[in-house]
Amino acid sequence: MILGTIAMLLGVAGPLLAYGPLLPWSPIHPGYRELRLERARILYPSERALPDAYRHVDEWIGEGEAFYALSAPRRITIVLCRDWSHFHRFVPWQRGVPAGLTLATGDAIYITPKVDEKQLDHGEFVRHELSHAILAQNAPVLRTYEASRVDPWFQEGLAVWFQRQRAFVTQAEFFDRAPAIGVAKSLRGGYGGPDLRFDYVAWRNFDDYLDQTFGHERFVAFVHAANEDPARKYAVFQSTFAVDWEAAARQFEQAVLTRSFTPRP
């Protein structure tokens, strides 16, 4: 009975490790080659060359730790998915077709075929997901999952800022379109807004605005506290900056419309 139970468990775990959701923690990965770095490992399809961007992951993890004043002690596995069927097999609970996805554990990242389909920069999207991974490694898993589903202005804005992203609208386009779209409305809108490419830049700029307005030390303190307990983000916002979030959003919108806000690199 014991041997039979072991065999059954291995029969279930084997496919999950090799072909399913446990791949990032598996010692076996059929069809995928491995690049092992000091702080990360990259799994990529055996038949393709690995884009050079992935060789800079250790460097970018260090930059992210400095950016957030946090450490990422656990090795991060990045899976460059061969095709969409592989992506959905690895994360069967995920709907939609994102360019990248970081698990709430903070030690597993998936880069999807969308990056190549849209001719996007692998480096930008790896940096974006590394931002999520570093924050996730410094928060309880369930709270990281919660934070990923609501109020994207915080985590997504930080990720776009850290990755120096060019895949969305330019800053010139952002300022030109801001009066018609409504910056404060974009901050409140979550993922359901009419122009997500504009929203990503709005979220990024709001985080930059807070850092410039209230000082880096206070901003980082807010990031740490909000990351650890997303449910209290707005209470933490007010206690840290001594202003209500809605008021800050309106002030930011006014700064954009008057061009008194200048985004930093």
N, C-alpha and C positions, 0 to 999 in steps of 0.2 A: 504493500500500500504506500509506503514511504517513497519507494522508487517510482511508483506510478504517479504520485503527486508531484514529485520533482520533475518528472518527464512532462507532465501536463503544464506545470508552471513555465518550464523552459520552452515548451511549444507555443505558449502564449507570449512570453517575454521576448523570444527570439525575433519574431517579425516586428514587434514594437521597437526593439532596439535597432534593428537593421534597416527597417523600411518605414517606421512610423514615428509617433510623437517622442519617443525616447532617443531618437538619433543623436541629438547634441551631447548626450551623456554616454553614448555607446562606443565601445572600443572597435566595433566593426561598422563599416559603412559601404556596402557594395555599390559599385558604380561611381564612387566619389573618392577623389584623392584628398590628401591632407597636407596642409602647410602648417607646421607647428611653430609658433612664435613664443617668445618668453611669457607673454600675458594672454595670448589668445591662440586659438587654432581655427583654421579656415578649411571647411569641407567644400569641395567644388567638383563639378562633373569631370570624370576621368578623361573625356574626349575633348575638352576645351582648355585653352590656355587661361590661366588666372590673370585677370586685370591687375596691373601693377599697384593700383590703389590699396589692395588688401595687404600688401607688404608694409604699409605704414600704420597698421592698426595699433601696434604697441605704442608708437609715438602719439597717436590720437587719443588713446586711453589716458596717457600722461597729461595731455593738454586738457582733456575733459576733467580730470581730477583737479587740476589747477583752476580751471574755469569755475567749478562748483565748490572748491575747497572741501572736497570729499574724496574718500579712497574707494577703489573698486578692487577688493582683495581677491575675488574669485575669477578664475580663468573664464574668458568669454569665448564661446564657440559661435562662429558665423557660418551659416549654411547658404551657399550660393545655389539656389534651386535650379535643377535642370529644366523643368517646365512646370506648368500650372498643376498638372496632375500630381507631381511630386510635392509641390507646396501644400496642396490641400490634403495630401496623405500625411504630411508631417504635422499639420495643424488643422485637423478635420473640423474643429469647432469654429474656425475662422470663415466668415463670409466676406465677399467682396474680393477685389484684386489690388491690394496695396502694393506699393513699391518695396516696402520693408516692414518687418514686424519684430518687435522685441517681446519676449515672454516676461511675465511679471516676476520671474525668478531673477532676472537681471543678468543671467549668464548664457543666454541663447538668443541669437538673432537670425532671422531669415531675410535674405535679399531675393526678391522674386524676379521672374522674367520681364516684368514691367519696365525695369530699368533699361534693359536692352531694347525692348519694343518701342519705347519712347525716346531712345537714344539719349538717356540721361547719364549723368556722371556718377559712376559707382562710388567714388570718394565722398561725394556730398551725402549720399544716402547711407553709407556706412557710418559716417560721422553723426548723422541724424540719429540713427539707431543706437550708437554708442552713448549718446546723451541720455537716452531713455534707460539704457542698461546701467549706467553709473548711478542715476537717481534710484533705480529699482533696487540696486544692491544696498541702498541705504534707507530702505523703508520696508515695512512688513508686506508680504506678498499680496494679501487681500486688499490692503490699502493701495498698493501699486495698481492692481487690477481696477479698483474703483476709480482711481485718478485717470486711468487711460480712457474711461468711458464718458467722463463729463468735464466741462470747463477746459477745453483744449488750449485756451489762450496761455495757460501756465506752462504745461510740459511741452506742448508742441511749439509754442513761441520760443522757449529756451532751446529746443532742438534745432529749430531753423536758424536761430542766432548762432549757436555753436557751430553748425555745419557750414556757415557762410553760404547759404543756399542761393543758387541762381535759377533753380528750376521753376520758380513761381514768377510772379510779376516783378519787374524791376522797381527800385525805389522811385524812379521818376514816374512810372505808371501808377504806383501806389498813391502818390500825392495828387496826380491828375484825376484819378478816379474816386478819391476819398469823398469829395463833396456829394457826389451822386449816390454812392453806396452807403455812406454813413459809418464812421469808424467805431463809435460806441456801439452801434447796432451789430457790427461785425464781431466785436468782442463778446457780446452776449449770445451770439447766435449758435455757438457750437459747430458741429460738423454739418449742420443742415442748411447753411447759408447758400445763397444763389451763386456765389463765386468763391469757392474754396481756395483758389490760388491767391486771390486778394486777401482772404482771411488769414492765411498762413503768415503773410508779411505783416498784416495788422497785429497779429499776436506777437510776432517777433519784435516789432517796434514798440509795443506796449511794455514788454519786459525791459527793453533797452531804455525806454523813457523813465520807468521806475528807477532803474539803476542810476541814471543820470540825475534825476530829480532828488532822490532821497539819499544817494551815496551808496557806494558799493558794499560797505560793511552791513548796512541795514538791509540792503537788497538780498545779500547772501543769507543773512539771518532769516529773512522771510522765506527764501527758497528752502532752506533746511527744515524749518518748522512746517511749512505747507506740504512739503514732500513726505514728512513723517506722518502727518495727519490731514489728508486732503479734505475730510469732512469739515474741518474747522478752518479751511483756507481763508474764508472771508473775515472771520473773527480775528485770525492771525494777521491778516492784511491790515485791519483797522488798528490793532494794537501796535503793530510794527511801524506803520507810516502815519498814524494819527489822522487818517482821513478815510472816509467811507469809500468802498470800491467803486460804487456808481459815480460818486463825485470825481474820483481819480480818472475814471473812464471818460467822463465829459471834459475834464481838464486836458486829457491827452488828445481828444478829438479837436479841441480848440487849438492846441499847440500844432497839430497837423495842418489844420485849415489856415492858420496864420503863418505857417512855415517857420515857426519859432523852434520846432523840434528838428534836430539834425541826426539821422541815424548814424551810428558808428559802425565800422567794419566788423 
